């Protein structure tokens, strides 16, 4: 008989990358609560409470609002497989990895995709969508609200206007924005949104909250063909989350406990104060980085507060810096993806990880890592961050 591995003992890390983020202790405790049946009356109450809290966090009254089993990518696929039929014209903004992933998923659904391509590190304009559309009608217009790969924030209301002009439903990736920056699905006219638990909700990865407007639900009901994915078919899953409680698949019970607690914490803090906390700490981090001679990769007006992309100085080894942070400080930040791989670091201050303490730790750890490579560090980043907090 082979030797069994020892029991798990993962190290404690400070997760300041693009996700997952640090998980609040009470959320970890919720994961360890007793598992009960997925049709147990007590669990059905948990489900109802999760739906109600999700609606509040997302800023919607949509009936079709609940978490899908799977990470944020499952939410992306859910939106596209339910709303696209073969031959549908779909307009997708691509200024980062996750816009490109939308294109891949939509094409796999049989859509005829028109890409609105833009510079990585910059938001897309409504006019860019109009130019790419060239006056054609579209079934869907899709964009990323908070592009995790670049740290760019996309303004949504102008894209609703474009979608109206094209006769399109508006589909939005909210994976990194949920519970970190304001989300107003109903006020902004978003028809289908998907998100994730592992970013600003500070819940482990494993669920993807989605929400469909009445218009999107009507599109789903009017399909001529079956949804191509059995597992992600909302016409069936909605019967489990609705009053029918019809069995579809066994829900990830303990993950839903964790989401319940993370949503409760977000609402207990208050959505506006929570957004201001993310904004304050993100701006303080940038003040410290700039004082050290490190340049944010995204203009301030288009920059996400919860995820900062910073340019790697010439001559600095990306991987060695991140290794130094992990080995010496137990601190994780992210590297770049796609065409900006090796050119930026991505620093997340999300959910429970968005604290002044983590801003201080990140700035001091980065200074240590740069000095270890002989790279000169400018003025004191900690002093600049402290000065920002004092004046905020």
URQUIBEL-V249067 format. One line per field, one symbol per residue. ss: DSSP state (h for helix, s for strand, l for the rest). A space follows every 10 residues. Layout:
ss: ???
This chain:
ss: llllllllll lllsslllll llllhhhhhh hlllllllll hhhhhhhhhh hhhhhhhhll lllssssssl lhhhhhhhhh hhhlllllss ssssllhhhh hhhhhhhhll lsssssslll lllllhhhhh hhhlllllls sssslsslll lsslllhhhh hhhhhhllss ssslllllll llllhhhhll lsssllllll llllllssss sslhhhhhhh hlllllllll lllhhhhhhh hlllllllll llhhhhhhhh hhhhhhhhhl hhhhhhhhhh hhhhhhhhhh hllllslllh hhslllssss sllllllhhh hhhhhhhhhl sslssllhhh lllsssssll hhhllhhhhh hhhhhhhhhh hhllllllll hhhhhhhhhh hl
